[in-house]
Amino acid sequence: MLIAFILPLGVLIGLSNPAAAATSATATYTKTQDWGTGFGGQWVVKNTGTTTLTSWTVEWDYPAGTRVTGFWDADITSSGNHWTAKNKSWNGTLAPGASVSFGYNGAGPGAPSGCKVNGASCDGSTPGDNPPSAPGTPVAGNIQDHSLTLTWPAATDDNGVQGYDVFRNGSKVATVTGTSFPDSGLAAGTTYLYSVTARDTAGQTGPPSPEVSVTTTGGGGPGGDKIRLGYFTNWGVYQRNYHVKNLVTSGSAGKVTHINYAFGNVTGGACQIGDAYADYQKTYDAASSVDGVADTWDQPIAGNFNQLRKLKKLYPNLKILWSFGGWTWSGGFGQAAQNPAAFAESCYRLVEDPRWADVFDGIDIDWEYPNACGLSCDSSGSASLRNMMSALRARFGAGNLVTAAVTADATPGGKIDAADYAGAAQYMDFLNVMTYDFFGTWARTGPTAPHSPLTSYAGIPTPGFDSDSAIQKYKAKGIPAAKLNLGIGFYGRGWTGVTQSAPGGTATGPAPGTYEQGNEDYKVLRNSCPSNGTIAGTAYAHCGSNWWSYDTPATVASKMAYAKNQGLGGAFFWEFSGDTANGELVTALDNALK
């Protein structure tokens, strides 16, 4: 039951009565869980003396309205607001240096105070052993887009300072022995508040230093004011072995502004959980967790949701949206469109579920495709998307993001023309134009063509299947450029049985792929089939009998230049796990949008 403990400044502390004095034992409290209406608590009793303890008693006070509701590994009683825990028959004996814990569930908002263990102070302080002083005001140096170095004047203590706890935005981020701390993984153009407390050799903490405000460089958040959004898939935690922590280790989390969590299901006219195990049940050990703290069996939620919650603590400007639908689950939108208000209510209740409401900043709809055909065909009418987005905006309000992934089919009478995207856009914060998958091995024999052409080119198999045509068509319908984001695929599409290096060749079928024929991650293709040509702003590669098209850092940069020249809101990509371990494509996208 060791997990981050929420008390003032979010730190793990021992609560003490300074009038008492003892050196034989200490008792330290941890708030292990907080689920709104209740909490979990744990005390650790340690024998700090030189003789064996044969029993122990811990006492503390709770403010009115806070109480213990159930307990284990100790017998807990109360008298008014005063609580007493006594050891069980089997855990009262503690050799020098040994410790034991007991726990309980409670209700109410208060924190324990006036702690005593065996009648003496819980911190084991002795007369004359005072807490340390406050450190001096911290100073930030070497301030970069994503890092800085904090230094501060030393604190003083009558028996010596053992270390310092560093706090960022009220949460402890490190404990160090010196008077400096290099902080990294920050968001560019973001303001952070830092303070430091000293800890003496008895473990006592002193008052905090003055708080200092520091703003990283970069201006307007990472990547300036442009949106850089990436999809994170819940199924990636399985065969792909890609987890939220990978966003940190790759450096990608500090280079995006938004994450779309994919996907929630749409069925029965409602938003539903997509994968309960991956979403909020899978537990993580310390090594796999974003903050290095392992999940416990009794915490309210685990899984990706809890890891995303931890990610937001590290990157407080990051926005996370829950995306519903996608290629496989878009068939449910037709029924949802029959009662948009009821659909919106179901989505709001799910996204804003108290167990994870703090994780999400809004909702994304990935309907493939309204009043048109994708995996299945929809005939809900041209107004269905507009009515749905109107209902979602009304229910989610101005304080939440409401967005959608939208088609890039700009052919006359094509998918853009099939629905009222302009009417829907007035209710959306932005639209992610899926400017990829124009061409692929659904045409088994070719012709070979880039799956994400930025512009049209001589010999393109289908005129109107290119990014620029889609952007221009949306703009012509009256959708502001600043609401449109350009799409990038972090993967390639390819054929086999190809003899022609240039686009337009014939094929015998899809090229082999790790997870899907005709589809492969960029991180694989960059080595297995390096690009040897570019057409319409997209790289292609002919190696052996295989022919692939995909984006590289160079083509991503050129597409971001296009997005900036067109005044677009930014860019997005599908999806994080296709990138290299050091976030090569995310870095290219981030740098080009600055």
C-alpha positions in Angstrom: 0.0 0.0 0.0 2.8 2.4 -0.8 1.6 5.1 -3.1 1.8 8.9 -3.3 0.3 10.4 -0.2 -1.9 13.5 -0.3 -1.5 15.9 2.5 -0.4 19.6 2.3 2.2 19.8 -0.4 1.5 16.2 -1.3 4.5 14.8 0.7 4.9 11.8 3.0 5.5 13.2 6.5 5.5 12.1 10.0 3.0 14.0 12.2 4.3 14.9 15.6 3.6 16.5 18.9 6.6 18.7 19.5 6.0 18.7 23.3 6.7 14.9 23.5 10.1 13.3 23.3 11.2 9.8 22.7 13.9 8.0 20.7 12.6 4.4 20.9 10.0 4.5 18.1 8.5 6.5 15.3 5.2 6.3 13.5 4.7 7.7 10.0 1.3 8.1 8.3 0.6 7.7 4.6 -2.7 8.5 2.8 -2.7 5.6 0.3 -5.9 6.3 -1.6 -8.4 9.0 -2.0 -11.7 8.3 -3.8 -13.6 11.4 -3.0 -16.0 10.0 -0.4 -13.4 8.1 1.4 -9.7 7.3 1.7 -7.2 4.7 2.7 -4.6 5.3 5.4 -1.5 3.5 6.6 0.8 3.9 9.6 4.3 2.4 9.8 5.7 1.9 13.3 9.5 1.6 13.5 11.7 0.7 16.5 14.5 3.2 16.4 15.9 2.3 19.7 18.5 -0.3 20.9 16.1 -2.6 22.8 13.2 -4.7 21.6 9.7 -3.3 21.8 7.1 -5.7 23.2 4.1 -3.6 22.3 3.1 -0.4 20.6 0.3 2.1 20.7 -0.3 4.9 18.2 -2.6 7.8 19.0 -3.8 10.7 16.8 -6.6 13.2 16.5 -8.9 13.7 13.5 -11.0 16.9 13.0 -14.8 16.6 13.4 -16.3 14.9 10.3 -13.3 12.5 9.7 -13.3 9.0 11.0 -12.0 5.5 10.6 -14.6 3.1 9.0 -12.6 -0.2 8.9 -9.1 -1.4 9.9 -6.7 -4.2 9.8 -3.4 -5.4 11.5 -4.3 -3.3 14.6 -7.2 -2.7 17.0 -8.5 0.8 16.6 -10.8 2.6 19.0 -11.9 6.2 19.4 -13.0 8.6 22.1 -14.6 11.6 20.4 -12.1 12.8 17.8 -9.2 11.0 19.5 -8.1 7.7 17.9 -6.0 4.9 19.3 -4.4 1.9 17.6 -2.9 -1.0 19.5 -0.9 -3.9 18.1 -2.4 -7.3 17.5 -1.1 -10.2 19.6 1.2 -11.3 16.7 2.8 -8.0 15.6 3.6 -6.2 18.8 7.2 -7.3 19.2 9.7 -5.2 17.2 13.4 -5.8 17.3 15.7 -2.7 16.9 15.4 -1.3 13.4 12.3 -3.4 12.6 9.0 -1.9 11.5 5.4 -3.0 11.1 2.4 -1.4 9.4 -1.3 -1.3 9.9 -4.0 0.3 7.8 -7.6 1.4 7.6 -10.3 3.0 5.5 -11.8 6.3 6.5 -14.3 8.9 5.6 -14.0 12.7 5.6 -11.5 15.3 4.4 -9.3 15.7 7.5 -5.7 14.7 8.2 -4.3 13.3 11.4 -2.6 15.5 14.0 -1.1 15.3 17.4 0.5 11.9 16.8 2.0 9.9 19.7 3.6 6.5 19.7 3.9 4.8 23.1 3.1 8.2 24.6 5.9 10.1 22.9 6.3 12.1 19.7 5.8 10.1 16.5 8.9 11.7 14.9 11.2 10.4 17.6 12.5 13.9 18.3 14.5 14.7 21.4 14.7 17.9 23.4 16.8 20.4 21.5 16.4 18.6 18.1 14.5 21.3 16.3 13.3 21.0 12.7 15.5 22.6 10.0 15.1 26.2 8.8 13.6 27.1 5.5 16.1 27.0 2.6 16.7 30.3 0.8 14.7 31.4 -2.3 15.4 29.0 -5.2 16.9 30.4 -8.4 16.4 28.8 -11.9 19.2 28.6 -14.4 20.0 27.1 -17.8 16.3 27.4 -18.7 15.5 25.5 -21.9 12.3 24.5 -23.6 12.0 21.3 -21.6 14.5 21.6 -18.8 16.1 23.9 -16.2 18.4 23.7 -13.2 17.2 24.8 -9.7 19.6 25.9 -7.0 18.9 27.4 -3.5 20.8 28.6 -0.4 21.2 25.9 2.2 19.0 25.5 5.3 20.4 25.2 8.8 19.7 22.7 11.5 21.1 22.1 15.0 22.0 18.5 14.2 22.6 18.8 10.4 20.6 18.8 7.2 20.2 15.4 5.6 18.6 16.4 2.3 16.0 18.5 0.5 12.6 17.8 -1.0 11.9 19.7 -4.2 8.3 20.6 -5.1 6.9 21.5 -8.5 3.4 23.0 -8.6 2.8 21.7 -5.1 3.9 18.1 -5.7 7.2 16.5 -4.6 9.3 15.7 -7.7 12.6 14.8 -6.0 14.7 14.4 -2.8 18.3 15.4 -3.2 21.3 15.7 -0.8 22.8 18.8 -2.4 21.4 22.3 -3.0 20.6 21.9 -6.7 18.2 19.9 -8.9 18.2 19.5 -12.7 14.5 19.2 -13.7 13.6 17.8 -17.2 10.6 16.6 -19.2 9.0 20.0 -18.9 6.6 21.6 -21.4 7.9 24.5 -23.5 6.6 28.0 -22.8 5.1 26.8 -19.5 5.1 28.4 -16.1 6.0 26.2 -13.1 6.1 27.0 -9.3 9.0 25.6 -7.3 9.7 25.4 -3.6 12.1 23.4 -1.4 12.0 22.0 2.1 14.9 20.7 4.2 14.9 17.4 6.0 17.2 16.8 9.1 18.9 13.6 10.3 15.9 12.7 12.4 13.6 13.0 9.3 12.0 16.2 10.4 11.0 18.6 7.7 11.1 22.4 8.1 9.1 25.1 6.5 9.2 25.6 2.8 11.4 28.1 1.0 9.8 31.0 -0.7 8.0 29.9 -3.9 9.6 30.9 -7.2 7.8 31.1 -10.6 9.8 29.9 -13.7 8.7 29.8 -17.3 10.4 27.6 -19.8 11.4 28.9 -23.2 9.5 28.1 -26.4 6.7 30.6 -26.2 3.0 29.8 -26.1 3.5 26.2 -25.0 5.4 23.5 -26.8 5.6 24.1 -30.5 4.4 27.7 -30.2 0.6 28.0 -30.5 0.2 25.2 -32.9 -1.6 22.0 -32.0 0.5 18.8 -32.0 -1.7 15.9 -31.2 -0.9 12.2 -31.1 -3.1 9.2 -30.8 -2.4 6.7 -28.0 -4.1 3.3 -28.5 -5.4 1.3 -25.6 -4.6 -2.0 -27.4 -0.9 -0.9 -27.7 -0.3 -2.3 -24.2 -0.6 -5.8 -25.5 1.4 -7.1 -28.5 3.1 -3.8 -29.1 4.1 -3.5 -25.5 3.7 0.3 -25.7 2.7 2.0 -22.5 2.1 5.6 -21.3 5.6 5.6 -19.8 7.0 5.3 -23.3 5.7 8.8 -23.9 8.1 10.0 -21.2 11.2 7.9 -22.1 10.9 8.8 -25.8 10.7 12.5 -24.9 7.4 12.7 -26.9 5.2 13.8 -24.0 7.0 17.1 -23.8 6.6 17.8 -27.5 2.9 17.4 -28.0 0.0 19.6 -26.8 -2.8 17.0 -27.0 -3.3 13.2 -26.8 -6.3 11.4 -28.1 -6.9 8.2 -26.2 -8.3 5.6 -28.6 -10.8 4.2 -28.5 -14.0 4.1 -26.6 -16.8 2.1 -28.1 -20.1 3.4 -29.6 -22.8 0.8 -29.2 -26.5 0.8 -28.2 -26.7 4.5 -29.1 -24.2 5.3 -26.3 -20.5 5.8 -25.5 -19.1 2.7 -23.8 -15.8 1.5 -22.4 -13.5 0.1 -25.1 -11.2 -2.2 -23.1 -11.8 -2.2 -19.4 -8.6 -4.1 -18.6 -6.3 -1.8 -20.6 -8.3 1.4 -19.7 -8.4 1.1 -15.9 -7.7 -2.4 -14.6 -4.2 -3.4 -15.7 -1.7 -2.8 -12.8 1.9 -1.5 -13.3 4.9 -2.2 -11.3 7.3 0.6 -10.3 9.6 0.1 -13.2 6.8 0.4 -15.7 4.9 3.3 -14.1 5.2 6.9 -15.2 6.3 8.1 -11.8 8.1 5.0 -10.6 5.4 4.2 -8.0 3.8 0.7 -8.3 0.1 0.2 -8.4 -1.6 -1.4 -5.4 -4.4 -3.9 -5.4 -6.9 -1.6 -3.7 -6.5 1.6 -5.6 -9.7 2.9 -7.3 -8.3 2.7 -10.8 -5.2 1.5 -12.5 -4.4 0.9 -16.2 -3.8 3.6 -18.8 -6.2 6.0 -17.1 -4.1 6.1 -13.9 -0.9 6.3 -15.9 -2.3 9.2 -18.0 -3.2 10.9 -14.7 0.4 10.6 -13.6 1.5 11.9 -17.0 -0.5 15.1 -16.6 1.1 15.7 -13.2 4.5 15.8 -15.1 3.1 17.8 -18.0 0.4 20.0 -16.6 -0.3 21.8 -19.9 -1.0 18.5 -21.7 -4.6 18.0 -22.8 -6.1 14.5 -23.1 -9.2 13.7 -25.0 -11.1 10.4 -25.0 -11.7 9.4 -28.6 -14.7 7.3 -29.5 -15.4 5.2 -32.6 -12.6 4.6 -35.1 -12.7 2.3 -38.1 -14.0 -0.7 -36.2 -16.5 0.9 -33.9 -18.0 3.6 -36.2 -20.9 1.4 -37.0 -22.6 2.5 -33.8 -22.8 6.2 -34.7 -25.9 5.7 -36.9 -28.0 4.6 -33.9 -26.4 7.3 -31.8 -27.4 9.9 -34.3 -31.1 9.0 -33.8 -31.0 10.6 -30.4 -28.1 13.0 -30.2 -29.0 14.4 -26.8 -29.1 10.9 -25.2 -25.8 10.0 -26.9 -24.2 13.2 -25.6 -25.5 12.4 -22.1 -24.0 8.9 -22.1 -20.7 10.2 -23.3 -20.6 12.9 -20.7 -21.4 10.5 -17.9 -18.6 8.2 -19.1 -15.9 10.8 -19.7 -16.7 12.6 -16.5 -17.0 9.5 -14.4 -15.6 10.6 -11.0 -13.1 7.8 -11.1 -11.2 9.4 -14.0 -12.8 12.8 -14.7 -9.5 14.6 -14.0 -7.8 12.6 -16.7 -9.8 13.9 -19.6 -10.2 17.4 -21.0 -12.9 16.6 -23.5 -14.2 14.2 -26.1 -13.2 13.3 -29.7 -15.5 11.7 -32.2 -13.9 9.5 -34.9 -16.9 8.7 -37.1 -15.8 6.9 -40.3 -18.0 8.1 -41.9 -21.2 10.1 -41.4 -23.8 9.5 -44.2 -21.1 7.5 -46.2 -19.4 4.2 -46.2 -16.4 3.0 -44.2 -16.3 -0.5 -42.6 -20.1 -0.3 -42.9 -22.3 2.2 -44.6 -24.2 4.9 -42.8 -27.4 6.6 -44.1 -28.3 8.8 -41.1 -28.4 11.9 -43.3 -26.2 15.0 -44.0 -27.3 16.7 -40.8 -26.4 13.8 -38.5 -22.9 14.9 -37.7 -23.9 18.6 -37.1 -26.7 17.5 -34.8 -24.4 15.2 -32.9 -21.7 17.8 -32.4 -24.3 20.4 -31.3 -25.5 18.0 -28.6 -22.0 17.2 -27.5 -21.1 20.8 -27.2 -24.3 21.6 -25.3 -23.6 18.8 -22.8 -19.9 19.2 -22.4 -20.0 23.0 -22.3 -17.4 25.5 -23.1 -14.9 24.2 -20.5 -14.3 21.0 -22.3 -12.8 20.3 -25.7 -15.1 18.8 -28.4 -13.3 17.6 -31.5 -13.5 15.1 -34.4 -11.4 13.2 -36.8 -12.8 13.8 -40.3 -12.5 12.4 -43.8 -10.0 13.8 -46.4 -12.0 12.6 -49.4 -12.2 15.7 -51.6 -13.5 14.1 -54.7 -16.7 15.7 -56.2 -19.7 14.2 -54.3 -17.3 12.4 -52.0 -17.3 12.0 -48.3 -16.7 15.6 -47.5 -19.8 16.5 -49.5 -21.8 13.8 -47.9 -22.2 15.5 -44.4 -22.5 19.0 -43.1 -19.0 19.4 -41.8 -19.2 23.2 -41.9 -22.3 23.1 -39.7 -20.7 20.7 -37.4 -17.5 22.7 -37.2 -19.1 25.6 -35.4 -19.5 23.4 -32.3 -16.0 22.0 -32.5 -12.7 23.3 -31.2 -10.8 21.7 -34.1 -11.1 19.0 -36.8 -8.3 16.4 -37.4 -8.3 15.9 -41.2 -7.3 12.3 -41.8 -4.9 13.1 -44.7 -3.5 9.5 -44.9 -4.6 6.1 -46.2 -5.6 7.6 -49.5 -4.0 4.6 -51.3 -3.1 1.1 -50.1 -3.3 -2.6 -50.7 -7.1 -2.7 -50.7 -6.1 -2.2 -54.4 -4.1 -5.4 -54.3 -2.5 -5.1 -57.7 -1.8 -1.4 -57.4 -1.0 1.0 -58.9 1.6 1.8 -56.2 1.0 5.3 -54.8 1.9 7.2 -51.6 -0.7 6.7 -48.9 -0.4 10.3 -47.7 0.3 12.6 -50.7 0.5 16.3 -49.7 -0.5 17.4 -53.1 -1.8 15.9 -56.4 0.7 14.7 -59.0 0.7 13.5 -62.6 -0.6 9.9 -62.5 -2.3 10.0 -59.1 -4.8 7.1 -59.1 -7.7 9.2 -57.8 -7.8 13.0 -58.3 -9.0 14.6 -55.1 -7.2 12.0 -52.9 -4.5 14.3 -51.5 -4.1 16.5 -48.4 -4.1 19.9 -50.1 -7.4 19.1 -51.9 -9.0 18.2 -48.7 -7.8 21.2 -46.8 -8.9 23.6 -49.6 -12.3 21.9 -49.8 -12.9 22.4 -46.1 -11.8 26.0 -46.3 -14.1 26.6 -49.2 -17.0 25.3 -47.2 -16.3 28.1 -44.6 -14.4 26.2 -42.0 -11.6 28.4 -40.6 -8.1 27.2 -41.4 -7.2 27.5 -37.7 -9.7 24.8 -36.9 -8.1 22.3 -39.3 -5.2 20.0 -38.3 -3.1 18.2 -40.9 -2.8 14.4 -40.4 0.5 12.4 -40.5 0.8 8.6 -40.4 3.6 7.2 -38.3 3.5 4.1 -40.5 3.8 3.0 -44.2 1.6 1.1 -46.6 3.2 -1.2 -49.1 2.8 -3.8 -51.9 4.9 -6.8 -52.9 5.6 -8.2 -56.3 6.6 -4.8 -57.5 9.4 -4.3 -60.1 9.0 -0.5 -60.8 10.7 1.9 -58.3 8.7 4.9 -59.3 5.1 5.2 -58.2 2.5 3.7 -60.5 3.8 0.2 -60.7 1.8 -3.0 -60.5 1.9 -5.5 -57.6 0.8 -9.0 -56.6 -0.6 -8.1 -53.2 0.3 -6.5 -49.8 3.8 -6.5 -48.5 4.5 -8.4 -45.2 3.9 -6.4 -42.0 4.6 -7.1 -38.4 0.9 -6.8 -37.3 -0.9 -6.4 -40.6 -0.2 -7.2 -44.2 0.6 -4.0 -46.2 1.2 -1.9 -43.1 4.4 -1.4 -41.1 5.6 1.1 -38.5 8.0 3.9 -39.4 10.5 2.6 -36.8 10.8 -0.6 -38.8 10.7 0.8 -42.3 13.4 3.4 -41.7 15.9 0.5 -41.4 14.3 -2.4 -43.3 13.4 -0.4 -46.4 15.0 3.1 -46.4 13.4 5.7 -48.6 14.9 6.3 -52.0 12.5 8.8 -53.5 9.9 11.4 -52.7 6.6 12.2 -54.5 3.9 14.7 -53.6 5.7 15.5 -50.3 5.8 11.8 -49.2 8.8 9.4 -49.2 8.7 6.0 -51.0 11.0 3.1 -51.0 11.6 0.1 -53.4 13.6 -2.7 -51.8 13.6 -6.1 -53.4 10.1 -6.7 -54.6 8.5 -4.6 -51.9 7.3 -1.0 -52.4 6.5 1.2 -49.5 5.4 4.8 -48.9 5.7 6.6 -45.6 6.7 9.9 -44.0 10.2 10.6 -42.7 11.5 13.5 -40.6 12.2 15.4 -43.8 8.8 15.0 -45.3 7.1 15.6 -41.9 9.0 18.9 -41.8 7.8 19.9 -45.3 4.2 19.0 -44.4 4.5 21.2 -41.2 5.8 24.1 -43.4 2.6 23.6 -45.5 0.4 23.6 -42.4 2.0 26.9 -41.2 1.7 28.5 -44.6 -1.9 27.6 -44.8 -2.6 29.0 -41.3 -3.8 25.6 -40.0 -4.3 25.0 -36.4 -1.5 22.4 -36.3 -1.1 18.7 -37.0 -1.8 15.3 -35.5 -0.6 11.8 -36.1 -1.6 8.2 -35.9 0.0 6.9 -33.6 2.8 7.1 -31.0 4.0 3.5 -31.1 4.9 3.7 -34.8 7.7 6.2 -33.9 11.3 5.3 -32.9 12.2 4.9 -29.2 13.6 8.4 -29.1 10.5 10.0 -30.8 12.2 10.9 -34.1 9.0 11.8 -36.0 7.4 13.7 -33.0 10.6 15.7 -32.7 10.5 16.6 -36.4 6.9 17.7 -36.1 7.6 19.7 -33.0 10.6 21.5 -34.4 9.0 22.3 -37.7 5.9 23.9 -36.0 7.9 26.3 -33.8 
